[in-house]
Amino acid sequence: MEIKQLEYFRAIVDEGNVSAAARALHMTQPPLSYQMKMLEEELQVQLFIRGTKRITLTEAGKVLYARATSLLTVADITKREVIKASQSATLHIGLTPSSVSIMSDYLVRFASKYPDIHFDIHEGSTFALKNELENGLVDITTLRTPIVLNECNTSVLLQENLVAMAIPGFFDIGYTNISLKELSQKSLILSHRYRKYVISAFEDNGLTCDIYCECEDARTAMTLAEHGLGVAILPSSMRELNPRLYAYSIKDTNLSTEILLAWRDERIPVEVEKFLSEVTCSHHLNP
């Protein structure tokens, strides 16, 4: 199995069929089809079902597509790092959506001090960036608690409360605070990582809660709340991302979350050391 074959396979999936992929790759269809036949024979599986208009991935094809995407990303990063090795260092940084504004100030200051160090920004959810950090795809990343990390160091950038966000009229007019008892009577929308944390808060107060919907990304929870499907429990800083939702403080509990800066517990590149030093000096982090 060669890198080129994985590139061909990904192109076919992304374009929807072999002919469209051949055009995107600037090659003819027969050699592309031949490479896919060879790949299937080597793996001894069928990767996709060829339809009249679009291909459909088999379960084996879905697994290969996910792995191929990761492998090609690593290959691309490696290629760029090797090419730039004699020119400049590159800092691979992961950013969750709610941490972009916080980190932007640090990036600006760092760039003015070290103009020869380039940035490669990876954006994604906490769980996606956690995996990228542990697998070496990013050097350093912001993450949201609660989160469990393997062999990584962290420092706290920001602590903030969780709030209840809902469309106007979902609660009585004039409300600014919501009790856990009132929330227990509503359909809740949560990010996966807050599930145990939020349930524990209700149980500590002798209450149960109705988790109507769970999702991976906090932005998805916000969008679902905007459409009136329930109340989203989100970090208070996210209220600025959607002015169409009201944010209510939650009484009877101290639900909070932290934005962490995380890096692997190993010998780190010089550029990562410089960045950590800059952030520490600016923010007085306590590892």
Secondary structure, 3 states (H helix, E strand, C coil): CCHHHHHHHHHHHHHCCHHHHHHHCCCCHHHHHHHHHHHHHHHCCCCEEECCCCEEECHHHHHHHHHHHHHHHHHHHHHHHHHHCCCCCEEEEEECHHHHHHHHHHHHHHHHHCCCCEEEEEECCHHHHHHHHHCCCCCEEEEECCCCCCCEEEEEEEEEEEEEEECCCCCCCCCCEECHHHHCCCEEEEEHHHHHHHHHHHHHCCCCCEEEEEECCHHHHHHHHHCCCCEEEEEHHHHHHCCCCEEEEECCCCCEEEEEEEEECCCCCHHHHHHHHHHHHHHCCCC
